[in-house]
């Protein structure tokens, strides 16, 4: 049913109309989620838009997102070193909206094939202090996923994971605790932060955080808590299934997006986009 769509729609990624390119990139995101095989013929076109630093940044962001979803089901198709380099290098200079999608794509590359990023843990860890919560969450997820397959690589991120255990966001904090628990199991208790840092704080914290903090505490020795082993709390399939839901909890966007510039719009917002001035009706 979807055979040939990738080739047919790829031409619109280089259309002169920005709205056409953005709509096409968003279509590829949807296809990559539901029918990834249909996107494979368009990988080079998506990668080309991602690599073009003169391209409209929201088009680049959506192309990165589409490549990320494809990496879940067909990791070999997004395993080209140049594509991975474009995803990773953009974390250093891109606009916030693009960095979110780059980080998301990298987490999905890791979930598709954890070994693909095993030599990039240190470079990913360099951005775990990003001011955007979604960037921190997705990159922390990528690092932890690699750690399940290659726990020795987590030593390249020890100090940064220790910093994230005190993160303001409970999901970043929980993922960092998961990574530190893997470190402790692999290397010993020197990797664990001070005991007061791994206590649950805040009102009504999510079970995602409390379970992982309890598991981290348990890694230093038996406790009275009933905690699951590290293999169970972070099974890769579970991470794969929950990542989009957690991202939605972190951002909780309302409304919709402007098709021309991609701005998140409130449900009862003005009749024109406040960023680019395009009529919304």
Secondary structure, 3 states (H helix, E strand, C coil): CCCCHHHHHHHHHHCCCHHHHHHHHHHHHHHHHHCHHHCHHHHHHHHHHHHCCCCCHHHHHHHHHHHHHHHHHCHHHHCCHHHHHHHHHHHHCCCHHHHHHHHHHHHHHHHHCHHHHCCCHHHHHCCCCCCCHHHHHHHHHHHHHHHHHCHHHHHHHHHHHHHHCCCCCHHHHHHHHHHHHHHHHHHCHHHCCCHHHHCCCCCCCCHHHHHHHHHHHHCCCCCCCCCCCHHHHCCHHHHHHHHHHHHHHHHCCCCEECCCCCCEECCCCCCECCCCCCECC
